[in-house]
Amino acid sequence: MKHVTTRSAGDTAWAINPRRARDLRVAAKATPGDTKQHNRTLVLQTLYVSGPLSRADIARATQLTKVTVSGLVAELISEGLVEELGQRESQGPGKPATLVDLARSAHAIVALDLSDDKLLRGAVIDLAGRTHARAEAARLDAQGIAVTGDAACELVIELALTLRDASELPVLGLGVGTPGVVDADGVVRVAPNLGWEALPLRQILTERTGLATTIENDANVAALAEYSFGDTSEDFALVRIGFGVGAGIILGGRSIPGSQFASGEIGQVMVGTDLGIDAPYNREQVLEHWLSVPTLTRALEAAGPAGREQVLREAGNRLGVALAPVIGMLNLAEIVLSGPPELVDGTLADAAYEILTRRTMPNSHDTLVIRTTGQGEDLILRGAAAVVLRERLGVS
């Protein structure tokens, strides 16, 4: 385990995408038994997105009665989730309204990023997105081989415990972004990179840390972070290029996990159509064969400086081939690429865009954007924090 670092001056709060404010109300009508929780979520969501408001402001935004809002705010204050900030400055007659907001510095989240094949990363983050502590755990053993299976699981537990103990704030929950297919119960059905199969990771971490835990696929978590904190549309896919290749899909502002929790697993889709349409599934012809960081790195080393552009262009072409039917079926507005900037930005992204424009109907996709994420290396940590906020408070 590496050392834990406390917050640095460079760590800043994450700004919520202001466009999220346009959909504060839950579309489905709450049943009588769910009414209070439904209304509570509306109040928390409104404050999370809009910031300090008066009780009357909240009532107008949520269309709840002032009496209902006052009762909910009082309850949330008693739980330490909402705080009063003092009176609003007012030039008019009457008593100035008292502003309330989420108690953004009163609770923390432990977030883990398991996506790297060499290093596990984690952070303690408050509800405003400020990072209070960081920690890392190397996955490589003395021989330089990445640990897998039970040993990898123990590393994750140790990292979570280290960060939990480093937090000076009450911890709201533990969020984890992991490679592989993760079901609704937090079971990692398969994660070849970590050597996990049918691993009940949520149950293990909850029992070992005592924290309410949420586990999701790393690409889905990354897409949620881009949606929550980036300047995205309501309909996009984030393609994460790392040890493997996966995608997180957001449609109508909602994450799409798929019937078997495997949506976005484009890395294993055959795109090497050189063998003809009758060719059977072949791992040497799947997208990851051209596009994962290890294979791209090896190809670039073999090609040398003179062949760099061709290697990146070929990888981008294959990505475009894989994404064209997805774009055609879902009518996505954006493709966001996440990966080492020196690999995914520029030539690779441009080549993918060229293929997409040639293989999709122009009138339906002439405004399609393909770009790299601006969230930096904390993309999955941000998403892991966001899933805890969603699960524990109902906000996003």
KEKE-3310 file (N, C-alpha, C; in steps of 0.2 Angstrom, whole numbers, plus 5000, padded with zeros to 4 digits):
npx = (5004:5003:5007:4995:4988:4985:4972:4977:4982:4978:4967:4951:4934:4921:4912:4895:4886:4877:4866:4860:4850:4838:4829:4823:4812:4805:4799:4790:4774:4774:4770:4758:4764:4777:4778:4784:4798:4800:4797:4807:4818:4817:4819:4832:4839:4836:4843:4855:4859:4855:4861:4862:4846:4830:4817:4805:4809:4813:4801:4794:4802:4801:4787:4781:4771:4774:4773:4776:4789:4795:4794:4802:4814:4818:4819:4830:4840:4841:4847:4859:4861:4857:4860:4858:4861:4861:4853:4846:4852:4842:4833:4820:4804:4799:4804:4820:4823:4828:4842:4846:4856:4863:4873:4888:4901:4900:4900:4908:4914:4920:4930:4934:4945:4947:4952:4965:4978:4990:4990:4979:4968:4962:4951:4946:4932:4922:4905:4904:4913:4926:4943:4949:4958:4970:4975:4985:4987:4999:4997:5006:5017:5032:5039:5035:5022:5005:4994:4980:4963:4960:4970:4970:4958:4960:4969:4960:4951:4960:4964:4952:4949:4960:4957:4945:4948:4956:4948:4941:4929:4911:4908:4898:4896:4904:4910:4914:4922:4925:4933:4925:4910:4896:4883:4866:4867:4879:4889:4903:4902:4911:4928:4941:4954:4956:4955:4943:4928:4911:4911:4906:4908:4902:4896:4906:4915:4906:4904:4917:4921:4911:4904:4891:4890:4893:4894:4900:4902:4917:4917:4904:4903:4912:4905:4894:4901:4905:4893:4888:4897:4903:4901:4890:4878:4861:4861:4873:4889:4902:4918:4929:4946:4958:4966:4958:4944:4929:4912:4901:4884:4873:4857:4844:4847:4849:4858:4862:4862:4859:4852:4859:4868:4879:4880:4888:4900:4910:4923:4925:4919:4919:4928:4936:4934:4940:4941:4929:4911:4907:4915:4919:4918:4932:4946:4957:4952:4944:4939:4948:4960:4965:4964:4966:4976:4988:4990:4990:5001:5012:5011:5014:5027:5033:5031:5038:5043:5040:5029:5019:5007:5000:4997:4989:4979:4973:4968:4959:4950:4945:4938:4928:4921:4916:4907:4898:4886:4880:4878:4869:4858:4855:4855:4864:4871:4884:4901:4912:4928:4939:4955:4973:4979:4989:4987:4973:4968:4967:4974:4968:4955:4951:4951:4941:4930:4929:4926:4914:4906:4905:4899:4886:4869:4869:4859:4854:4864:4872:4876:4884:4896:4913:4924:4937:4937:4936:4939:4950:4962:4955:4942:4935:4935:4927:4915:4913:4910:4899:4890:4887:4881:4870:4864:4863:4857:4849:4852:4858)
npy = (4994:5011:5027:5038:5053:5069:5082:5093:5110:5111:5103:5104:5108:5099:5105:5104:5099:5112:5109:5098:5103:5105:5094:5090:5084:5068:5057:5047:5044:5044:5031:5030:5025:5028:5041:5051:5048:5050:5064:5069:5065:5074:5087:5085:5083:5095:5105:5100:5102:5115:5123:5135:5139:5146:5140:5143:5145:5131:5125:5131:5126:5112:5110:5106:5108:5122:5119:5105:5106:5113:5104:5093:5099:5102:5089:5084:5093:5089:5077:5080:5082:5093:5111:5126:5142:5156:5172:5178:5192:5206:5219:5222:5224:5216:5201:5194:5180:5164:5155:5138:5123:5108:5100:5101:5099:5091:5077:5062:5053:5037:5033:5021:5016:5004:5001:5001:4991:4990:4998:5002:5014:5027:5038:5050:5059:5074:5080:5091:5088:5090:5084:5075:5066:5054:5038:5024:5008:4996:4984:4975:4961:4955:4950:4958:4955:4957:4955:4944:4937:4931:4938:4950:4955:4956:4967:4977:4978:4982:4994:5001:5001:5008:5021:5024:5025:5036:5046:5061:5065:5059:5045:5043:5033:5019:5019:5010:5008:4996:4985:4974:4964:4968:4964:4969:4966:4969:4959:4954:4947:4943:4947:4947:4954:4955:4943:4938:4930:4928:4935:4941:4956:4968:4963:4958:4969:4978:4970:4969:4983:4990:4999:5006:5000:5002:4995:4996:4994:5000:5008:5012:5019:5029:5036:5041:5050:5059:5063:5070:5079:5084:5093:5087:5080:5073:5061:5050:5041:5035:5030:5019:5017:5007:4994:4986:4988:4997:5003:5016:5019:5033:5037:5048:5054:5044:5030:5015:4999:4986:4970:4959:4966:4970:4980:4990:4982:4983:4980:4966:4964:4958:4966:4965:4963:4958:4944:4940:4938:4926:4922:4914:4919:4927:4930:4937:4946:4955:4971:4975:4970:4979:4991:4992:4999:4991:4983:4993:5001:4991:4990:5002:5004:4994:4999:5011:5029:5033:5025:5028:5036:5028:5017:5022:5027:5016:5010:5019:5018:5005:5007:5016:5007:4998:5007:5013:5005:5006:5020:5022:5015:5020:5034:5043:5058:5061:5055:5051:5050:5041:5039:5037:5052:5055:5044:5043:5055:5066:5059:5046:5048:5057:5048:5039:5047:5050:5037:5035:5045:5041:5029:5031:5037:5053:5064:5061:5060:5071:5081:5074:5073:5069:5067:5070:5066:5079:5077:5072:5061:5058:5053:5041:5040:5051:5047:5036:5042:5048:5038:5034:5045:5044:5032:5033:5045:5048:5057:5065)
npz = (5000:4996:5002:5011:5005:5010:5007:4994:4989:4976:4973:4969:4970:4961:4948:4945:4930:4924:4915:4920:4929:4923:4924:4936:4942:4946:4934:4935:4944:4961:4972:4986:4997:4994:4994:5003:5003:4989:4989:4997:4990:4979:4985:4990:4977:4971:4979:4977:4964:4961:4972:4986:4992:4997:5008:5001:4988:4985:4986:4975:4965:4966:4966:4977:4992:5003:5017:5017:5012:5022:5032:5027:5026:5039:5044:5037:5040:5054:5052:5047:5034:5027:5029:5037:5030:5034:5032:5017:5007:5006:4998:4998:5007:5023:5031:5028:5018:5024:5019:5013:5011:5004:5016:5012:5016:5026:5026:5019:5005:5000:4987:4974:4961:4950:4938:4932:4926:4933:4945:4959:4963:4975:4984:4996:4996:4998:4998:4990:4981:4984:4987:5000:5004:4997:4991:4985:4978:4973:4960:4956:4959:4967:4956:4946:4940:4938:4952:4955:4957:4973:4980:4973:4977:4991:4991:4987:4997:5008:5003:5003:5017:5022:5017:5022:5036:5035:5033:5040:5041:5043:5034:5020:5011:5001:4985:4970:4955:4943:4932:4920:4920:4930:4941:4946:4960:4964:4961:4954:4939:4929:4927:4918:4919:4932:4937:4942:4945:4947:4959:4974:4976:4982:4993:5000:5003:5010:5021:5026:5028:5034:5027:5017:5001:4984:4968:4952:4934:4927:4915:4914:4926:4923:4912:4919:4927:4917:4913:4924:4928:4916:4901:4893:4881:4883:4877:4874:4872:4881:4878:4884:4884:4889:4898:4892:4881:4883:4885:4891:4892:4890:4889:4886:4898:4907:4913:4904:4908:4902:4898:4903:4910:4903:4894:4882:4880:4870:4866:4864:4852:4835:4823:4813:4798:4788:4786:4780:4779:4784:4793:4809:4827:4833:4843:4839:4830:4836:4843:4854:4850:4841:4848:4863:4876:4879:4867:4857:4862:4860:4846:4842:4846:4838:4826:4825:4825:4811:4808:4816:4814:4805:4813:4823:4815:4810:4821:4825:4814:4816:4827:4823:4814:4823:4831:4822:4819:4832:4833:4823:4827:4840:4838:4844:4851:4854:4855:4867:4871:4882:4889:4887:4883:4873:4865:4861:4857:4843:4829:4830:4835:4825:4814:4818:4818:4804:4798:4805:4799:4786:4787:4792:4791:4784:4786:4798:4807:4806:4815:4824:4837:4841:4854:4866:4884:4896:4910:4916:4925:4936:4932:4934:4948:4951:4946:4954:4966:4962:4960:4973:4979:4971:4975:4989:4992:4982:4972:4957)
capx = (5000:5006:5005:4989:4990:4979:4970:4982:4978:4976:4961:4945:4927:4919:4906:4890:4884:4871:4860:4856:4845:4832:4825:4823:4806:4804:4794:4785:4771:4775:4764:4757:4770:4784:4778:4789:4805:4800:4798:4814:4823:4816:4822:4839:4841:4835:4848:4862:4860:4855:4864:4858:4839:4826:4812:4800:4812:4813:4794:4793:4806:4798:4780:4778:4769:4778:4773:4779:4796:4798:4795:4807:4821:4819:4821:4836:4844:4842:4851:4866:4862:4856:4862:4856:4867:4860:4848:4848:4852:4836:4832:4813:4801:4798:4810:4824:4822:4834:4845:4848:4859:4866:4879:4892:4907:4899:4900:4913:4913:4926:4929:4939:4946:4951:4953:4972:4981:4996:4989:4973:4968:4956:4951:4940:4929:4916:4899:4906:4918:4933:4947:4952:4964:4971:4979:4986:4990:5002:4995:5012:5021:5040:5041:5032:5016:4999:4991:4973:4960:4959:4975:4968:4952:4962:4971:4955:4949:4965:4964:4946:4950:4965:4954:4940:4951:4959:4943:4940:4921:4907:4908:4891:4897:4909:4909:4919:4922:4929:4932:4921:4902:4894:4876:4863:4868:4886:4893:4907:4901:4918:4933:4947:4960:4957:4955:4937:4922:4905:4914:4901:4912:4898:4895:4913:4917:4901:4906:4924:4922:4905:4901:4886:4894:4890:4899:4898:4907:4921:4915:4897:4904:4915:4900:4890:4905:4905:4886:4886:4902:4905:4897:4888:4871:4857:4862:4880:4892:4909:4922:4935:4952:4963:4969:4953:4940:4922:4908:4896:4879:4868:4851:4839:4850:4849:4863:4859:4866:4858:4848:4864:4873:4885:4880:4895:4906:4912:4930:4925:4915:4923:4928:4941:4929:4944:4940:4923:4905:4906:4920:4917:4921:4940:4948:4962:4949:4940:4941:4953:4966:4968:4963:4968:4982:4994:4991:4992:5008:5016:5011:5018:5034:5036:5031:5043:5040:5038:5023:5014:5001:4996:4994:4983:4973:4970:4964:4953:4946:4941:4933:4923:4917:4912:4902:4893:4879:4877:4876:4863:4853:4853:4855:4868:4873:4891:4905:4917:4934:4943:4961:4979:4978:4994:4985:4966:4967:4971:4974:4964:4948:4949:4950:4935:4925:4929:4922:4907:4902:4904:4895:4879:4865:4871:4854:4852:4870:4877:4879:4888:4902:4917:4929:4940:4935:4940:4938:4957:4963:4950:4936:4932:4934:4922:4909:4912:4907:4892:4885:4886:4876:4863:4861:4862:4853:4844:4853:4863)
capy = (5000:5017:5032:5042:5060:5073:5087:5098:5116:5110:5099:5109:5105:5097:5109:5100:5102:5115:5107:5093:5106:5105:5088:5089:5080:5061:5057:5042:5046:5040:5028:5033:5023:5031:5049:5055:5047:5054:5071:5070:5065:5080:5092:5084:5084:5102:5108:5097:5105:5123:5127:5138:5141:5147:5135:5145:5143:5124:5123:5133:5122:5105:5110:5104:5114:5125:5115:5099:5107:5115:5098:5089:5102:5101:5082:5083:5096:5085:5071:5083:5082:5100:5116:5133:5147:5162:5175:5181:5199:5208:5226:5223:5224:5210:5197:5191:5172:5160:5150:5131:5120:5102:5100:5098:5097:5087:5070:5061:5046:5034:5031:5017:5015:4998:5000:5001:4985:4991:5002:5003:5021:5029:5045:5052:5065:5076:5080:5096:5086:5091:5078:5076:5061:5049:5032:5019:5001:4993:4977:4971:4958:4956:4949:4963:4952:4959:4950:4943:4933:4933:4943:4957:4957:4959:4973:4982:4979:4986:5001:5004:5002:5014:5028:5025:5027:5042:5051:5065:5066:5053:5042:5041:5026:5017:5018:5007:5007:4990:4982:4968:4964:4969:4964:4974:4965:4971:4954:4954:4941:4941:4952:4944:4957:4955:4936:4937:4927:4927:4938:4946:4961:4972:4960:4957:4976:4980:4966:4971:4990:4992:5005:5005:5000:5002:4993:4997:4994:5006:5012:5015:5024:5035:5039:5045:5056:5064:5066:5074:5085:5087:5097:5082:5080:5068:5054:5049:5035:5036:5024:5019:5013:5005:4988:4983:4993:4996:5009:5017:5023:5037:5038:5052:5056:5038:5025:5009:4993:4981:4965:4955:4970:4970:4985:4994:4978:4983:4977:4959:4964:4957:4972:4963:4960:4955:4937:4939:4938:4919:4920:4914:4923:4926:4935:4940:4950:4959:4978:4976:4968:4985:4997:4993:5002:4987:4982:5000:5002:4987:4991:5009:5002:4990:5003:5017:5035:5033:5021:5030:5039:5023:5013:5026:5028:5009:5009:5023:5015:4999:5010:5018:5002:4996:5012:5015:5003:5009:5027:5022:5012:5024:5041:5046:5065:5062:5049:5054:5045:5041:5035:5041:5058:5054:5039:5043:5062:5068:5055:5041:5051:5059:5042:5036:5051:5049:5031:5036:5050:5038:5023:5032:5042:5060:5068:5059:5061:5076:5085:5070:5075:5064:5071:5066:5069:5084:5075:5070:5055:5056:5052:5035:5042:5056:5043:5031:5046:5050:5032:5033:5050:5042:5026:5034:5051:5049:5063:5064)
capz = (5000:4996:5008:5010:5005:5012:5001:4992:4987:4969:4973:4968:4970:4954:4946:4942:4924:4925:4912:4924:4933:4919:4925:4944:4945:4944:4929:4937:4949:4967:4976:4992:5002:4992:4993:5007:5000:4983:4990:5000:4984:4975:4989:4989:4970:4969:4982:4974:4957:4961:4977:4991:4991:5003:5008:4996:4982:4984:4985:4968:4960:4966:4965:4983:4997:5008:5023:5015:5011:5028:5036:5025:5027:5046:5045:5033:5045:5060:5050:5045:5027:5025:5034:5036:5029:5035:5028:5010:5007:5002:4998:4999:5014:5025:5034:5022:5018:5026:5014:5015:5006:5006:5020:5007:5019:5032:5024:5013:5001:4998:4980:4972:4954:4949:4931:4929:4927:4938:4951:4961:4966:4979:4987:5001:4993:5001:4994:4985:4976:4986:4988:5007:5005:4992:4992:4980:4980:4967:4959:4953:4964:4966:4949:4941:4938:4942:4956:4953:4961:4980:4982:4971:4981:4997:4990:4986:5004:5011:5000:5006:5024:5023:5015:5027:5042:5034:5033:5046:5040:5043:5027:5017:5007:4997:4978:4966:4948:4942:4925:4920:4920:4937:4941:4951:4967:4965:4960:4947:4935:4926:4926:4917:4921:4939:4938:4946:4942:4951:4965:4977:4979:4986:5000:5004:5005:5015:5028:5029:5029:5037:5023:5012:4995:4977:4963:4945:4929:4926:4909:4916:4931:4919:4908:4924:4929:4912:4912:4930:4929:4910:4897:4888:4880:4886:4874:4872:4874:4883:4876:4889:4881:4894:4897:4888:4879:4885:4884:4895:4887:4893:4885:4890:4904:4911:4912:4902:4910:4898:4901:4906:4913:4899:4888:4881:4880:4863:4865:4861:4846:4830:4818:4808:4793:4782:4785:4777:4783:4786:4798:4816:4832:4833:4847:4835:4826:4840:4843:4858:4846:4839:4852:4870:4877:4878:4860:4854:4864:4857:4839:4840:4847:4833:4820:4826:4823:4804:4807:4822:4812:4802:4818:4826:4811:4809:4827:4824:4809:4818:4832:4819:4812:4829:4833:4817:4820:4838:4832:4819:4831:4846:4836:4849:4849:4856:4857:4872:4872:4888:4888:4887:4878:4868:4860:4859:4855:4837:4824:4832:4836:4818:4810:4820:4815:4797:4797:4807:4795:4780:4788:4795:4787:4785:4789:4805:4812:4803:4821:4829:4840:4844:4857:4872:4890:4900:4917:4918:4928:4941:4929:4938:4955:4951:4944:4959:4971:4960:4961:4980:4979:4968:4978:4996:4993:4976:4968:4951)
cpx = (5004:5004:4999:4991:4984:4978:4976:4978:4976:4970:4955:4939:4925:4913:4901:4888:4877:4865:4857:4850:4838:4827:4826:4817:4806:4798:4788:4781:4772:4769:4763:4762:4776:4784:4783:4796:4805:4801:4805:4819:4823:4819:4830:4842:4841:4841:4855:4864:4860:4859:4860:4851:4836:4821:4807:4803:4812:4806:4792:4796:4803:4791:4777:4776:4774:4779:4777:4787:4799:4799:4801:4814:4823:4822:4828:4842:4846:4847:4858:4867:4861:4858:4859:4862:4866:4855:4851:4848:4846:4835:4824:4810:4800:4805:4814:4823:4829:4836:4847:4852:4861:4872:4885:4899:4906:4900:4905:4911:4920:4925:4935:4939:4950:4953:4960:4975:4987:4995:4981:4973:4962:4957:4945:4938:4923:4910:4899:4911:4925:4937:4950:4958:4964:4975:4979:4988:4992:4999:5001:5016:5028:5043:5038:5025:5010:4995:4983:4970:4959:4964:4973:4962:4955:4965:4966:4952:4954:4965:4958:4946:4955:4961:4948:4943:4955:4954:4941:4932:4918:4907:4901:4891:4903:4907:4915:4917:4927:4928:4928:4913:4900:4886:4873:4864:4876:4891:4896:4907:4908:4922:4940:4954:4961:4957:4949:4931:4917:4908:4909:4905:4908:4897:4901:4915:4912:4903:4912:4925:4917:4902:4896:4890:4890:4895:4896:4904:4911:4919:4908:4898:4908:4910:4896:4894:4905:4898:4885:4891:4904:4900:4894:4880:4868:4858:4869:4883:4899:4913:4928:4940:4957:4966:4964:4949:4932:4919:4903:4891:4874:4863:4846:4841:4850:4854:4859:4863:4865:4855:4853:4869:4879:4884:4887:4901:4908:4919:4930:4921:4920:4922:4933:4937:4933:4943:4933:4917:4904:4911:4917:4920:4928:4942:4954:4959:4944:4943:4947:4960:4969:4969:4965:4975:4988:4995:4993:4999:5013:5016:5015:5025:5037:5036:5036:5039:5037:5031:5018:5008:4997:4993:4988:4977:4969:4966:4958:4948:4942:4936:4927:4918:4913:4906:4897:4886:4876:4875:4869:4857:4850:4853:4858:4870:4881:4894:4911:4922:4938:4949:4967:4978:4983:4992:4978:4965:4970:4969:4968:4957:4946:4947:4943:4929:4924:4925:4915:4903:4901:4899:4888:4876:4866:4865:4852:4858:4875:4879:4883:4894:4906:4923:4932:4937:4939:4941:4945:4957:4958:4943:4932:4930:4928:4915:4908:4908:4900:4887:4883:4880:4869:4860:4859:4857:4848:4846:4858:4864)
cpy = (5006:5022:5035:5049:5064:5078:5092:5104:5116:5107:5104:5105:5104:5101:5104:5103:5105:5113:5101:5096:5106:5099:5086:5084:5073:5061:5052:5045:5041:5037:5031:5031:5026:5038:5053:5054:5050:5061:5073:5070:5072:5086:5091:5086:5092:5106:5106:5101:5112:5126:5130:5141:5142:5141:5137:5143:5136:5122:5125:5128:5115:5104:5107:5110:5116:5121:5109:5100:5109:5109:5093:5092:5101:5094:5081:5087:5092:5079:5073:5083:5089:5105:5122:5138:5154:5166:5178:5189:5201:5216:5227:5223:5217:5206:5194:5183:5169:5155:5143:5128:5113:5104:5097:5096:5093:5079:5069:5054:5043:5031:5027:5016:5009:4996:4999:4994:4984:4994:5003:5010:5022:5035:5045:5059:5068:5078:5086:5094:5087:5085:5079:5071:5056:5044:5028:5013:4998:4986:4973:4968:4959:4955:4953:4960:4955:4954:4950:4939:4936:4938:4950:4959:4959:4966:4979:4983:4983:4993:5005:5006:5008:5021:5029:5027:5034:5048:5055:5066:5059:5051:5040:5034:5025:5016:5015:5006:5002:4988:4976:4969:4963:4969:4969:4972:4966:4965:4955:4948:4938:4947:4949:4947:4956:4947:4934:4934:4925:4930:4943:4951:4966:4969:4960:4964:4979:4977:4968:4978:4993:4998:5002:5005:4999:5000:4993:4996:5000:5011:5016:5020:5031:5039:5043:5051:5061:5067:5071:5080:5088:5091:5092:5083:5074:5061:5054:5042:5037:5029:5024:5015:5013:4999:4984:4989:4992:5003:5010:5021:5026:5039:5042:5054:5050:5033:5018:5003:4987:4975:4960:4959:4971:4975:4988:4989:4977:4980:4970:4958:4963:4963:4970:4959:4957:4948:4935:4938:4931:4917:4919:4918:4921:4931:4939:4946:4955:4966:4979:4974:4974:4991:4998:4996:4997:4985:4988:5001:4998:4988:4997:5008:4998:4994:5009:5023:5036:5030:5023:5032:5033:5018:5016:5026:5021:5008:5013:5021:5009:5002:5012:5013:4999:5000:5014:5012:5005:5016:5027:5019:5017:5032:5045:5053:5065:5055:5053:5048:5046:5037:5039:5046:5057:5048:5040:5050:5063:5063:5049:5043:5054:5053:5039:5040:5051:5043:5032:5040:5046:5032:5025:5037:5049:5064:5067:5060:5066:5081:5081:5073:5069:5068:5067:5070:5074:5083:5073:5063:5053:5055:5046:5037:5046:5052:5038:5035:5047:5044:5032:5039:5048:5037:5028:5040:5052:5054:5061:5070)
cpz = (5000:5001:5006:5010:5007:5006:5000:4989:4980:4968:4974:4968:4962:4953:4943:4935:4925:4921:4915:4928:4929:4920:4932:4946:4942:4940:4932:4943:4955:4970:4983:4997:5000:4992:4997:5004:4993:4984:4993:4995:4980:4979:4989:4982:4969:4972:4979:4968:4958:4967:4982:4989:4997:5002:5002:4989:4980:4983:4978:4963:4960:4965:4972:4987:5001:5015:5022:5015:5018:5033:5034:5026:5034:5047:5042:5037:5051:5058:5048:5038:5024:5031:5032:5035:5031:5031:5021:5010:5003:5003:4999:5006:5016:5028:5028:5023:5021:5021:5017:5010:5008:5011:5016:5010:5025:5032:5019:5010:5000:4991:4978:4964:4953:4942:4928:4931:4931:4944:4952:4965:4970:4982:4991:4998:4997:4996:4989:4980:4978:4989:4995:5008:4999:4994:4986:4982:4973:4967:4957:4959:4963:4959:4943:4938:4942:4946:4954:4958:4968:4982:4979:4975:4988:4997:4990:4993:5008:5009:5003:5013:5026:5022:5020:5033:5041:5034:5040:5046:5041:5035:5025:5014:5003:4990:4974:4959:4946:4935:4926:4920:4928:4937:4946:4958:4969:4965:4953:4944:4932:4925:4925:4919:4928:4941:4943:4942:4947:4958:4968:4981:4983:4993:5004:5007:5010:5022:5031:5031:5033:5033:5018:5005:4989:4972:4956:4940:4928:4921:4911:4921:4927:4915:4913:4926:4924:4911:4918:4930:4922:4906:4891:4886:4884:4883:4871:4874:4876:4882:4880:4886:4886:4893:4892:4885:4881:4884:4889:4891:4892:4888:4889:4897:4909:4909:4910:4903:4905:4902:4905:4909:4910:4893:4888:4880:4873:4861:4863:4855:4840:4825:4813:4802:4787:4781:4781:4781:4786:4792:4805:4821:4833:4837:4844:4831:4830:4841:4848:4855:4843:4843:4859:4870:4876:4871:4856:4855:4860:4849:4837:4841:4841:4826:4820:4824:4816:4804:4812:4819:4809:4807:4821:4822:4810:4815:4827:4819:4812:4824:4829:4816:4817:4831:4828:4818:4827:4837:4828:4823:4836:4844:4842:4847:4850:4857:4861:4873:4878:4888:4888:4881:4872:4863:4857:4856:4848:4832:4825:4832:4829:4814:4811:4817:4808:4795:4799:4802:4788:4781:4791:4791:4789:4789:4796:4810:4810:4809:4826:4831:4843:4847:4863:4878:4893:4907:4920:4921:4933:4939:4933:4945:4956:4950:4950:4965:4969:4961:4968:4981:4976:4972:4986:4996:4987:4972:4962:4947)
residu = (MET:LYS:HIS:VAL:THR:THR:ARG:SER:ALA:GLY:ASP:THR:ALA:TRP:ALA:ILE:ASN:PRO:ARG:ARG:ALA:ARG:ASP:LEU:ARG:VAL:ALA:ALA:LYS:ALA:THR:PRO:GLY:ASP:THR:LYS:GLN:HIS:ASN:ARG:THR:LEU:VAL:LEU:GLN:THR:LEU:TYR:VAL:SER:GLY:PRO:LEU:SER:ARG:ALA:ASP:ILE:ALA:ARG:ALA:THR:GLN:LEU:THR:LYS:VAL:THR:VAL:SER:GLY:LEU:VAL:ALA:GLU:LEU:ILE:SER:GLU:GLY:LEU:VAL:GLU:GLU:LEU:GLY:GLN:ARG:GLU:SER:GLN:GLY:PRO:GLY:LYS:PRO:ALA:THR:LEU:VAL:ASP:LEU:ALA:ARG:SER:ALA:HIS:ALA:ILE:VAL:ALA:LEU:ASP:LEU:SER:ASP:ASP:LYS:LEU:LEU:ARG:GLY:ALA:VAL:ILE:ASP:LEU:ALA:GLY:ARG:THR:HIS:ALA:ARG:ALA:GLU:ALA:ALA:ARG:LEU:ASP:ALA:GLN:GLY:ILE:ALA:VAL:THR:GLY:ASP:ALA:ALA:CYS:GLU:LEU:VAL:ILE:GLU:LEU:ALA:LEU:THR:LEU:ARG:ASP:ALA:SER:GLU:LEU:PRO:VAL:LEU:GLY:LEU:GLY:VAL:GLY:THR:PRO:GLY:VAL:VAL:ASP:ALA:ASP:GLY:VAL:VAL:ARG:VAL:ALA:PRO:ASN:LEU:GLY:TRP:GLU:ALA:LEU:PRO:LEU:ARG:GLN:ILE:LEU:THR:GLU:ARG:THR:GLY:LEU:ALA:THR:THR:ILE:GLU:ASN:ASP:ALA:ASN:VAL:ALA:ALA:LEU:ALA:GLU:TYR:SER:PHE:GLY:ASP:THR:SER:GLU:ASP:PHE:ALA:LEU:VAL:ARG:ILE:GLY:PHE:GLY:VAL:GLY:ALA:GLY:ILE:ILE:LEU:GLY:GLY:ARG:SER:ILE:PRO:GLY:SER:GLN:PHE:ALA:SER:GLY:GLU:ILE:GLY:GLN:VAL:MET:VAL:GLY:THR:ASP:LEU:GLY:ILE:ASP:ALA:PRO:TYR:ASN:ARG:GLU:GLN:VAL:LEU:GLU:HIS:TRP:LEU:SER:VAL:PRO:THR:LEU:THR:ARG:ALA:LEU:GLU:ALA:ALA:GLY:PRO:ALA:GLY:ARG:GLU:GLN:VAL:LEU:ARG:GLU:ALA:GLY:ASN:ARG:LEU:GLY:VAL:ALA:LEU:ALA:PRO:VAL:ILE:GLY:MET:LEU:ASN:LEU:ALA:GLU:ILE:VAL:LEU:SER:GLY:PRO:PRO:GLU:LEU:VAL:ASP:GLY:THR:LEU:ALA:ASP:ALA:ALA:TYR:GLU:ILE:LEU:THR:ARG:ARG:THR:MET:PRO:ASN:SER:HIS:ASP:THR:LEU:VAL:ILE:ARG:THR:THR:GLY:GLN:GLY:GLU:ASP:LEU:ILE:LEU:ARG:GLY:ALA:ALA:ALA:VAL:VAL:LEU:ARG:GLU:ARG:LEU:GLY:VAL:SER)
# end
